[in-house]
Amino acid sequence: MLPALAALALGACASDRGAYPTLERRAAERVNGTAPVVSPDTAPAALPAPPSADLIDQLDLALAQARTADARFRQQTPRTRDLVANARGAAVASEAWSVATVAVADLESARSEAMTALADVDALYAAARIAGDDATAIESVRSQILEMVASQDAVLDSLKDSLAI
């Protein structure tokens, strides 16, 4: 019975060839013509315009602000680590815990100054991208500030974990 059904099914596949399109390539699918010849004298793509002096000043100011905040953060970090180490195991709201928590808050304040600089650079970046301008200089400064902030975040996370904040 199975061979009879298979023969019947295969026979159905071969019927009415004219009702279906052929799978051969059509004329529109064939490649015609030639590719344009590229001359070595062809002008290269235009280079992006250099950043304006105003943009460079804004980027320098933001980077300086972030570096100042990072220096303050790094200067305060050892003292804060010591205070957090002294508060380890202390009761929440105890004197040692409170002093350590305030020190961590001071570090967060320094980080917020770097975040303000990052927000300024992000606004410049967004404006450049929307305008279709080259944002290479902005991206460079932005990545430097992001590295500072990421490093600060790692320190703060470690200190907060120790205090169980």
C-alpha positions in Angstrom: 0.0 0.0 0.0 2.8 2.4 0.8 4.4 2.1 -2.6 1.1 2.9 -4.3 0.6 6.0 -2.1 4.2 7.2 -2.9 3.7 6.8 -6.6 0.4 8.7 -6.4 2.0 11.5 -4.5 5.0 11.8 -6.8 2.7 11.8 -9.8 0.8 14.8 -8.4 4.1 16.7 -8.3 4.7 16.3 -12.0 1.3 17.4 -13.2 0.3 20.7 -14.8 3.7 22.1 -15.5 2.4 25.1 -17.3 0.5 26.5 -14.2 3.7 27.3 -12.3 6.6 29.6 -13.2 10.0 28.2 -14.1 12.9 28.5 -11.7 15.2 29.6 -14.5 16.8 33.0 -14.3 14.8 35.8 -15.9 16.4 38.5 -18.1 16.0 41.0 -15.3 18.0 38.8 -13.0 21.0 38.5 -15.3 23.9 40.8 -14.8 24.4 43.2 -17.7 26.8 46.0 -18.3 30.1 46.7 -16.5 31.2 48.3 -13.3 32.4 51.9 -13.6 36.1 52.3 -13.9 37.7 53.9 -10.9 40.4 56.3 -11.8 43.4 56.9 -9.5 42.8 60.6 -10.1 39.4 60.4 -8.5 39.3 62.8 -5.6 39.2 61.2 -2.2 36.3 61.6 0.1 36.2 64.9 1.9 37.8 64.9 5.3 35.7 66.1 8.2 36.1 69.7 9.2 38.3 70.2 12.3 36.4 71.0 15.5 35.8 74.7 16.1 37.8 76.7 18.6 34.7 77.1 20.7 34.1 73.3 20.8 37.7 72.7 21.7 37.4 75.2 24.6 34.2 73.5 25.8 35.9 70.1 25.7 39.0 71.3 27.4 36.9 72.9 30.2 34.8 69.7 30.7 37.9 67.5 30.7 39.6 69.8 33.2 36.5 69.8 35.4 36.5 66.0 35.3 40.2 65.7 36.1 39.9 68.1 39.0 36.9 66.0 40.4 38.9 62.8 39.8 41.9 64.2 41.6 39.7 65.2 44.6 38.1 61.8 44.5 41.5 60.0 44.5 42.8 62.3 47.3 39.9 61.5 49.5 39.7 57.8 48.8 42.4 56.5 51.2 40.9 58.4 54.2 37.4 57.1 53.3 38.7 53.5 53.0 40.2 53.8 56.5 36.9 55.2 57.9 34.9 52.4 56.2 37.4 49.8 57.5 36.9 51.2 61.0 33.2 51.1 60.7 33.1 47.5 59.4 31.0 45.5 61.9 29.7 48.6 63.6 26.1 49.1 64.1 24.1 51.1 61.6 23.8 54.7 62.8 26.7 54.3 65.2 29.4 57.0 65.3 31.9 55.1 63.2 29.2 54.1 60.7 27.9 57.7 60.4 31.4 59.2 59.9 32.2 56.6 57.2 28.9 57.2 55.5 29.6 61.0 55.4 33.0 60.3 53.9 31.4 58.1 51.2 29.0 60.9 50.5 31.9 63.3 50.1 33.4 60.9 47.5 30.0 60.8 45.7 30.1 64.6 45.6 33.4 64.5 43.8 32.0 61.9 41.4 29.0 64.1 40.7 31.3 66.9 39.5 32.8 64.4 37.0 29.3 63.4 36.0 28.4 67.1 35.4 31.3 67.3 33.0 30.2 64.1 31.3 26.7 65.5 30.9 28.1 68.6 29.3 30.1 66.5 26.9 27.1 64.2 26.2 25.1 67.2 25.2 27.8 68.3 22.8 28.0 64.8 21.4 24.3 64.6 20.9 24.2 68.0 19.1 27.1 67.0 16.8 25.5 63.6 15.9 22.1 65.3 15.2 23.8 67.9 13.0 25.7 65.2 11.2 29.0 66.7 12.3 32.2 64.8 13.0 32.2 63.9 16.7 35.6 62.3 16.9 37.1 64.9 19.2 34.0 64.7 21.5 34.1 60.9 21.6 37.8 61.0 22.7 37.0 63.4 25.6 33.9 61.5 26.4 35.7 58.2 26.7 38.3 59.7 29.0 35.7 61.0 31.3 33.7 57.7 31.2 36.9 55.9 32.3 37.3 58.2 35.3 33.6 57.8 36.3 33.7 54.0 35.9 36.8 53.8 38.1 35.1 56.0 40.7 31.9 53.9 40.5 34.0 50.7 41.3 35.5 52.4 44.4 32.1 53.6 45.6 30.5 50.2 45.0 33.2 48.5 47.0 32.9 51.0 49.9 29.1 50.9 50.0 29.2 47.1 50.0 31.5 47.2 53.0 29.1 49.5 54.9 26.0 47.7 53.6 24.5 51.0 52.5 
